[in-house]
Amino acid sequence: MNLLVTLIKLYSYVVLLRVILSWFPASAHNQWAQIHRFVYAATEPVLAPIRKLVPPFRVGAVYLDISVMIFFVLLTILQRIL
């Protein structure tokens, strides 16, 4: 059970890293491009279904994607169950 909780925490850090990386555009010339691609590939399978249920919505001139916030709420519930 401790291993599962540890893996969940590690994955939550990867999702948090995705949030931080989303603030910086990735390009082929960026030294962080490989990390960027890895983090997005590792988190998209979990965030995409949430985004299908609750798509990003427009707030003024930008779209707000709350899939990460929903993920963390669900993760907190899962941790409390475990």
Secondary structure as GFF3:
##gff-version 3
##sequence-region A 1 82
A	DSSP	alpha_helix	2	21	.	.	.	ID=ss1
A	DSSP	alpha_helix	33	53	.	.	.	ID=ss2
A	DSSP	beta_strand	57	59	.	.	.	ID=ss3
A	DSSP	beta_strand	62	64	.	.	.	ID=ss4
A	DSSP	alpha_helix	67	81	.	.	.	ID=ss5
###
